[in-house]
Amino acid sequence: MAVIEERIRSMGLYLPDPAKVPANVVIDFAWARVFDNRVYVSGHGPQAPDGSIVGPLGLVGADVTPEQATDAARLATLSVLASVKRAIGDLDRITAWLRIDGFVLTAPGFDRTTNVINGCSRLLWDLFGPGIASHARTAMGVAATPLRCPVVIAAELAFKP
C-alpha cells in the first residue's frame, strides 16, 4: 500500500468517493486537471466516505464553530487528496504542494479564517512532511460557497511523472 494512504488510514481518516452533488447542481469542470507535472484542483468541500457533502453547513462564527470549520477544512483536504489520487493514481508521486486556496463561509465579523484553514495545512504537513507540504496559501472569508459548505479548498501541486 502507498505510504501516504497508509498514513491517512492510520490517522483514522479516509479518502472519499467521487463527489455526489444534488440533482440540480451542474458540474461542468474537472475536479482535478493534470497539465505537465502539475495538478490543478478545483474547490472541494468536506465529504463523507460515500462522497456526499458532510455538515455542519452554514456560516462560520454563527451556524458552525471555528473548531467545526477547522475539521471541515481537514475533510475538504481529504476530498482534494481523493481527486488527486484519481487524477495521478498514487499520492506518493506528489513532490510539492505549491498553493492552497481556502475559502471560509463567514458570518459578519468572523476574521479567523487563517486558523480555520490551518486544518488543511496541518494535515498536509502531517501526511507529507515539511519538505513536500510547505505551500503558499490564501485563507479568505467569503459571503457564499457551493451548498453552504463552511470551507472550500482548492490547490495546485507538482508530481513526478
C-alpha positions as CSV (number, residue, x, y, z in Angstrom):
1,M,0.0,0.0,0.0
2,A,1.1,3.5,-0.7
3,V,2.8,5.4,2.2
4,I,0.5,8.4,2.1
5,E,-2.7,6.3,2.0
6,E,-1.4,4.2,4.9
7,R,-0.8,7.4,6.9
8,I,-4.3,8.5,6.2
9,R,-5.7,5.2,7.4
10,S,-3.5,5.1,10.5
11,M,-4.9,8.6,11.4
12,G,-8.4,7.1,11.3
13,L,-9.2,9.2,8.1
14,Y,-10.4,8.3,4.7
15,L,-10.3,9.3,1.0
16,P,-14.0,9.9,0.0
17,D,-15.6,8.5,-3.1
18,P,-16.2,11.0,-6.0
19,A,-18.5,13.9,-5.1
20,K,-22.2,13.3,-5.0
21,V,-24.0,16.5,-5.7
22,P,-27.7,17.3,-5.7
23,A,-29.5,16.7,-9.0
24,N,-30.0,20.5,-9.6
25,V,-26.2,21.1,-9.4
26,V,-24.3,21.0,-12.7
27,I,-20.6,20.1,-12.7
28,D,-19.1,21.5,-16.0
29,F,-15.5,21.3,-14.9
30,A,-12.8,18.8,-13.9
31,W,-12.3,18.2,-10.2
32,A,-8.6,17.8,-10.9
33,R,-6.8,18.8,-14.1
34,V,-3.3,17.4,-14.9
35,F,-1.0,19.5,-17.1
36,D,2.6,18.6,-17.4
37,N,3.8,17.8,-13.9
38,R,1.2,19.8,-12.2
39,V,-2.3,19.1,-10.8
40,Y,-4.7,22.0,-10.6
41,V,-7.5,21.1,-8.2
42,S,-10.9,22.7,-8.2
43,G,-12.6,23.8,-5.0
44,H,-13.7,20.9,-2.7
45,G,-15.9,20.9,0.3
46,P,-16.0,18.4,3.2
47,Q,-17.2,15.0,2.1
48,A,-18.4,11.8,3.9
49,P,-16.8,8.5,2.8
50,D,-19.6,7.9,0.2
51,G,-18.8,11.3,-1.5
52,S,-21.8,13.2,-0.1
53,I,-21.4,16.6,1.5
54,V,-21.0,16.4,5.2
55,G,-22.0,19.0,7.7
56,P,-22.4,21.1,9.7
57,L,-23.2,23.6,6.9
58,G,-23.5,27.3,7.2
59,L,-21.7,30.4,8.3
60,V,-18.6,30.0,10.4
61,G,-19.0,32.1,13.5
62,A,-22.8,31.7,13.6
63,D,-24.0,28.2,12.4
64,V,-20.6,26.5,12.6
65,T,-18.0,26.9,15.3
66,P,-14.4,27.7,14.4
67,E,-13.4,24.2,15.6
68,Q,-16.0,22.5,13.4
69,A,-14.8,24.6,10.5
70,T,-11.2,23.5,11.1
71,D,-12.4,19.9,11.0
72,A,-14.3,20.8,7.7
73,A,-11.0,22.1,6.3
74,R,-9.4,18.7,7.1
75,L,-12.3,16.8,5.4
76,A,-12.1,19.1,2.4
77,T,-8.4,18.4,2.1
78,L,-9.1,14.7,2.1
79,S,-11.6,15.4,-0.7
80,V,-8.8,17.2,-2.6
81,L,-6.5,14.2,-2.0
82,A,-9.1,11.8,-3.3
83,S,-9.4,13.7,-6.5
84,V,-5.6,14.0,-6.9
85,K,-5.4,10.2,-6.4
86,R,-8.0,9.6,-9.1
87,A,-6.0,12.0,-11.4
88,I,-2.5,10.7,-10.9
89,G,-3.0,7.2,-9.4
90,D,-0.7,7.4,-6.4
91,L,-0.4,10.1,-3.8
92,D,3.2,9.1,-3.2
93,R,4.0,10.8,-6.6
94,I,3.4,14.2,-5.1
95,T,6.6,16.2,-4.9
96,A,5.3,19.6,-3.7
97,W,2.2,21.3,-2.6
98,L,2.6,24.6,-4.2
99,R,-0.6,26.6,-3.4
100,I,-3.6,26.2,-1.2
101,D,-6.6,28.5,-1.6
102,G,-9.0,28.3,1.4
103,F,-12.4,29.9,1.3
104,V,-14.4,30.1,4.6
105,L,-18.1,30.9,4.6
106,T,-18.1,33.6,7.3
107,A,-20.6,35.3,9.5
108,P,-20.2,39.1,9.6
109,G,-17.2,39.9,11.8
110,F,-15.5,36.5,11.7
111,D,-11.9,37.2,11.0
112,R,-10.0,34.0,12.0
113,T,-10.0,32.4,8.5
114,T,-6.3,31.6,8.8
115,N,-6.9,29.5,11.9
116,V,-9.7,27.6,10.1
117,I,-7.5,26.8,7.0
118,N,-4.7,25.7,9.3
119,G,-6.8,22.4,9.4
120,C,-5.7,21.9,5.8
121,S,-2.1,22.9,6.2
122,R,-1.5,20.8,9.3
123,L,-3.0,17.7,7.7
124,L,-0.7,18.1,4.7
125,W,2.3,18.6,7.0
126,D,1.4,15.5,9.0
127,L,0.9,13.4,5.8
128,F,3.7,14.6,3.6
129,G,6.3,16.3,5.9
130,P,7.7,19.8,5.7
131,G,9.7,19.4,2.5
132,I,6.7,18.4,0.3
133,A,3.8,20.0,2.3
134,S,5.2,23.6,2.5
135,H,3.0,25.8,0.4
136,A,1.8,29.3,-0.3
137,R,-1.7,29.9,0.9
138,T,-4.7,32.1,0.9
139,A,-7.4,32.0,3.6
140,M,-10.3,34.2,2.6
141,G,-13.7,34.8,4.2
142,V,-16.5,34.7,1.6
143,A,-20.2,35.5,1.6
144,A,-21.3,32.3,-0.3
145,T,-20.0,28.9,-1.1
146,P,-21.5,26.0,-3.0
147,L,-24.1,24.2,-1.0
148,R,-23.3,26.3,2.1
149,C,-20.1,24.4,2.8
150,P,-18.3,26.1,5.6
151,V,-14.9,25.6,3.9
152,V,-13.8,25.1,0.3
153,I,-10.2,24.1,-0.5
154,A,-8.5,24.4,-3.9
155,A,-4.9,23.6,-4.7
156,E,-2.0,23.4,-7.1
157,L,0.7,20.8,-6.7
158,A,3.6,19.1,-8.5
159,F,4.1,15.4,-9.0
160,K,6.7,13.1,-10.5
161,P,5.8,11.6,-13.9
